[in-house]
Amino acid sequence: MFKRWENLSEILLPEVENFCNTYNEREGILNEIEEFSQKEKVPILLPVSAALLRLIVSILKPKRVLEIGTGLGYSTLSIYFGYREAEITTVDSNRKRLEKAEEFFERAGAPIKTVLSDGLEYMRELLSREESFDFIFVDSVKSEYPFFNYKVLALLSDGGVAVFDNVLFRGYVAGRDYDKKYERGVKLLRKFLEDVKKYPNFEATLIPVGDGLLFLKQKELSYEKV
Ligand SMILES: C[S@@+](CC[C@H](N)C(=O)[O-])C[C@H]1O[C@@H](n2cnc3c(N)ncnc32)[C@H](O)[C@@H]1O
């Protein structure tokens, strides 16, 4: 049974989360990354969140995908297996992690473009080249999210979708008691969740799966008239 090396996300009951984490069939390489993550204590996207991401990507079939926070490439490969024709670019500021992810990509035969850079800086570069993406997944440092959202939305193509992980931060953001040391992170995430609701052309949907996934998509024009 999949057990994380650290706490479960703490949003769902542990037994429910464990049941869901192991329910979905997946490629052996994803199981291997899960094992590596536990052995080496490197965080990855929770399998239940990865399964949802994969499902969404398989429905949306985005041509161009951008990921900020490659880590071990677990989420990247989940996206790739969801839609193998997507052109995927993934960015991480940690060389060691990126190199490990590249090993997994090679073994999976996945032609994923990796970029060693700070996410914000790379997004600036992409905007200056007027690039756009149909699907953007952000799984980096939560406290940086309030500085990412404008860039992420500016990079989305028409009809594009952005997803941010960890936005509920073990439920603390939603009011669960937390240690004082998390105060800054919780406040920043709460502000981020409020800010994204103010973008007039986007709708924000918060899903309590894993550690909390936030979906941002353009509003349907008819939505406002109802
Ligand atoms: C939770 S891990 C990502 C896990 C990954 N999505 C997976 O499922 O394997 C977060 C990653 O974000 C990277 N990171 C943190 N801040 C970043 C930044 N400003 N720009 C780019 N990457 C960043 C870290 O180096 C780390 O590898």
PDBQT file of the ligand as one rigid body, heavy atoms in Angstrom, charges set to zero:
ROOT
HETATM    1  C1  LIG A 301       6.837  19.281  -4.525  1.00  0.00    +0.000 C 
HETATM    2  S1  LIG A 301       8.232  19.309  -5.563  1.00  0.00    +0.000 S 
HETATM    3  C2  LIG A 301       7.519  18.971  -7.130  1.00  0.00    +0.000 C 
HETATM    4  C3  LIG A 301       7.073  17.536  -7.281  1.00  0.00    +0.000 C 
HETATM    5  C4  LIG A 301       6.769  17.164  -8.710  1.00  0.00    +0.000 C 
HETATM    6  N1  LIG A 301       5.695  17.944  -9.266  1.00  0.00    +0.000 N 
HETATM    7  C5  LIG A 301       6.471  15.671  -8.808  1.00  0.00    +0.000 C 
HETATM    8  O1  LIG A 301       5.285  15.283  -8.769  1.00  0.00    +0.000 OA
HETATM    9  O2  LIG A 301       7.432  14.908  -8.888  1.00  0.00    +0.000 OA
HETATM   10  C6  LIG A 301       8.554  21.029  -5.704  1.00  0.00    +0.000 C 
HETATM   11  C7  LIG A 301       9.671  21.368  -6.690  1.00  0.00    +0.000 C 
HETATM   12  O3  LIG A 301       9.617  22.762  -6.968  1.00  0.00    +0.000 OA
HETATM   13  C8  LIG A 301      10.936  23.209  -7.174  1.00  0.00    +0.000 C 
HETATM   14  N2  LIG A 301      10.918  24.671  -6.987  1.00  0.00    +0.000 N 
HETATM   15  C9  LIG A 301      10.735  25.371  -5.848  1.00  0.00    +0.000 A 
HETATM   16  N3  LIG A 301      10.728  26.692  -6.090  1.00  0.00    +0.000 NA
HETATM   17  C10 LIG A 301      10.923  26.837  -7.414  1.00  0.00    +0.000 A 
HETATM   18  C11 LIG A 301      11.030  27.957  -8.277  1.00  0.00    +0.000 A 
HETATM   19  N4  LIG A 301      10.921  29.202  -7.817  1.00  0.00    +0.000 N 
HETATM   20  N5  LIG A 301      11.230  27.744  -9.586  1.00  0.00    +0.000 NA
HETATM   21  C12 LIG A 301      11.341  26.486 -10.073  1.00  0.00    +0.000 A 
HETATM   22  N6  LIG A 301      11.242  25.378  -9.315  1.00  0.00    +0.000 NA
HETATM   23  C13 LIG A 301      11.039  25.551  -7.995  1.00  0.00    +0.000 A 
HETATM   24  C14 LIG A 301      11.760  22.441  -6.150  1.00  0.00    +0.000 C 
HETATM   25  O4  LIG A 301      13.121  22.386  -6.515  1.00  0.00    +0.000 OA
HETATM   26  C15 LIG A 301      11.073  21.079  -6.148  1.00  0.00    +0.000 C 
HETATM   27  O5  LIG A 301      11.742  20.161  -6.975  1.00  0.00    +0.000 OA
ENDROOT
TORSDOF 0
